[in-house]
Amino acid sequence: GASSSMIAMLLSKDYLKLMLIATVIATPLTYFFFDVLLFGEESYPIPIGALEVIASILLMFVLGIATILSQTVKASKANPVDTLRYE
């Protein structure tokens, strides 16, 4: 009885939580890896600032949300009778 947008939101909510958890874990690890381990050995290191980190996180979320929503909207608009018929 729910609309397609509500079904898409319910399905994508868990994926967004996973993306947030992955971001919280991966951002400090990646920053440490690049800043301390890799750039410590180079002659002319390029520092990673807050702008680069925020831009990459935003890009990841935009691409993730676009992918998730495209698949969940497609699944929410599918007719359950047609799906059960072919299984």
N, C-alpha and C positions, 0 to 999 in steps of 0.2 A: 503494500500500500504506500510505500515511500516514493518520492519523486527520484528521478535519475540523479539530480544533483546531491540529494541527501545520501543516496546509496554510494555515490562516488566519494563523498566526504567520509562516510563511515569506513569504506575500504581503504582509503588513502591515509587515514589518521595514524594507523600503526606504522606504516612506512615512513611517515614524517618523523615519528618518534625515533625510529631506528636511524634515520639520517642525522638527527640531532645528537644521539648518543655517539655515533661514529665520528661526528665532527668534534665533539668534546674530547674524545680519546685521541683522534688522529692529529689534531692541530698542534698540541704541545709536542707530541713525538716527532712530527715532521719538522717543526721549527727547531727542535734540538738537533735532529739529524743533519739538517742543512746548515744551520748556523754554527754549531760546535764542531761536528765531525768533518763535513766536506769543505766548508769555507776556511777552516783553520789551516788547511794544507795548501791553499791557493795563494798565488802571489798578489793578485788584485781581487780580493773578495768584494762581492756586491751585497750589502746588507739587506736583509728582508725586514721591511717595516710593517706597521699596522695596516697601511693601505693595501699592500699586496695580500696580506692574510684575509682581510675583510672582503676584498674583491674576489678572491678565489672561493671563499665560503659562499658568497652570494651567487656566484656563477654555478657552483655545485648545487645549491638549493633550487635555482631556477631550472637547470637541466633536469634535476631529479623530480621536481614537481610537474614539469611538462611531461616527462615520461610516465610518471605514476598516473597523472590525471588522464592522459590519453588512453591508457589501458583500462582504468577503472570506469571511465565514461563509456567506453566500448563494451565493457562487461555489463554495466548497469542498463544499457539500452538493448541488450540481447534478450530475445524472447526465451523464457525458460522452457517452453514447450518444444521449440526447435532444438534447443540444447539437449534435452532429454531424449528426443527422437533419435539423435545420431549417436547416443552413447550406449 
